[in-house]
Amino acid sequence: MANLFLIGNGFDLEHELPTSYQNFKNYLVEKYKIKSNACNATIPDELTQADGNMGINDYEAACFLVYLLDQVEGDLWSNVEKDLGRLSYEDALDQGETPTDREGDQDCWASVATYENLAINMKKSILWIKCFSPVYNSSATP
């Protein structure tokens, strides 16, 4: 006969496993040797990697995530999910100069393309967190 185990929210915390978002932030800081003042709202650029594929620099993505996690209020992952939806991304999207045309006026099409690229790279940086699920989860097991 097979056993079925139902594990609900709070199981990890009840068993004092280091699975809070603060633990994850500390993991990123230690793994990537991030200095306390190194993180800001700069969205990492997608660049050609050594293997020829396009990708986000791990250190820059970790810094961006640490910056985002520093903006979260509360101790629960649900706070991260809620606050990521409410954060002001103005600082992150306000990178560099506004593109202008030959007359010096704002080039709206170039601005749209710039913001689109920043938003895509922001998404890739946030989704970059998924690459840690097997590694981070295995470090949480006793």
C-alpha positions in Angstrom: 0.0 0.0 0.0 1.3 3.5 -0.9 1.4 6.3 1.5 0.1 9.8 0.6 1.6 12.7 2.4 -0.2 16.1 2.2 2.2 18.9 3.1 0.6 22.4 3.3 1.8 25.9 3.7 4.0 26.4 6.7 5.4 22.9 6.8 8.9 24.1 6.0 8.8 27.0 8.6 7.3 24.7 11.3 10.3 22.4 10.8 12.7 25.4 10.9 13.9 24.8 7.3 15.8 27.9 5.8 13.2 28.5 3.1 12.1 32.1 3.8 12.8 34.8 1.1 15.3 36.3 3.6 17.2 33.0 3.6 17.1 33.0 -0.2 18.4 36.6 -0.3 21.2 35.6 2.1 22.0 32.6 -0.2 22.3 34.9 -3.2 24.5 37.4 -1.3 26.8 34.6 -0.1 26.9 32.6 -3.4 27.7 35.7 -5.5 29.7 37.5 -2.9 27.5 40.6 -3.2 28.5 43.6 -1.2 25.7 45.4 0.7 25.8 48.5 -1.4 26.3 46.8 -4.8 22.6 46.3 -5.6 20.4 48.8 -7.3 17.6 49.0 -9.7 19.8 48.4 -12.8 18.2 45.8 -15.0 20.8 43.4 -16.3 21.4 43.4 -20.1 21.0 40.2 -22.1 24.4 39.5 -23.6 26.0 36.8 -25.6 27.5 34.2 -23.2 30.7 32.1 -23.6 28.7 29.3 -25.1 27.3 31.6 -27.8 23.7 31.7 -26.4 22.1 34.9 -25.2 21.6 35.2 -21.4 21.6 37.3 -18.3 24.8 37.7 -16.3 24.3 35.6 -13.1 25.9 38.2 -10.8 23.9 41.1 -12.2 20.6 39.1 -12.0 21.4 38.2 -8.4 22.1 41.8 -7.6 18.8 42.9 -9.2 16.9 40.2 -7.2 18.6 41.2 -4.0 17.5 44.8 -4.7 13.9 43.7 -5.3 13.9 41.6 -2.2 15.2 44.5 -0.2 12.0 46.4 -1.2 9.7 43.8 0.3 7.9 44.4 3.6 7.1 41.4 5.8 8.7 38.0 6.2 6.6 35.7 3.9 7.0 34.7 0.3 3.4 35.9 -0.2 4.8 39.4 0.7 7.3 39.0 -2.1 4.6 38.1 -4.6 2.3 40.9 -3.5 5.1 43.6 -3.3 6.6 42.6 -6.7 3.2 43.6 -8.2 3.2 46.9 -6.3 6.8 48.0 -6.5 7.6 51.2 -8.3 9.7 50.1 -11.3 10.3 53.7 -12.3 14.0 53.6 -11.1 14.6 50.4 -13.0 12.9 51.7 -16.2 14.6 55.0 -16.0 18.0 53.9 -17.3 20.1 55.9 -19.6 19.1 58.8 -21.8 15.8 59.2 -23.6 16.3 58.4 -27.3 16.0 61.5 -29.5 15.6 62.0 -33.3 17.7 64.2 -35.5 15.9 67.4 -34.3 16.5 66.5 -30.7 12.9 65.6 -30.0 12.0 62.4 -28.1 11.9 59.5 -30.5 8.8 57.7 -29.3 9.4 54.6 -31.3 12.9 54.2 -30.0 11.7 54.9 -26.5 9.1 52.1 -26.8 11.7 49.7 -28.0 14.0 50.7 -25.2 11.3 50.2 -22.5 10.3 46.9 -24.2 13.9 45.6 -24.0 14.2 46.7 -20.3 10.9 45.0 -19.5 12.0 41.8 -21.2 15.3 41.8 -19.4 13.5 42.5 -16.1 11.3 39.5 -16.7 14.2 37.3 -17.5 16.0 38.4 -14.4 13.0 37.7 -12.2 12.5 34.3 -13.9 16.2 33.6 -13.4 15.2 32.7 -9.9 13.8 29.4 -11.2 17.3 28.1 -11.9 17.8 27.9 -8.1 14.9 25.7 -7.2 16.7 22.4 -7.3 19.9 23.8 -5.8 18.3 26.0 -3.1 15.7 23.4 -2.2 18.3 20.7 -1.7 20.3 23.0 0.6 17.2 23.4 2.7 16.8 19.7 3.5 18.3 18.5 6.8 
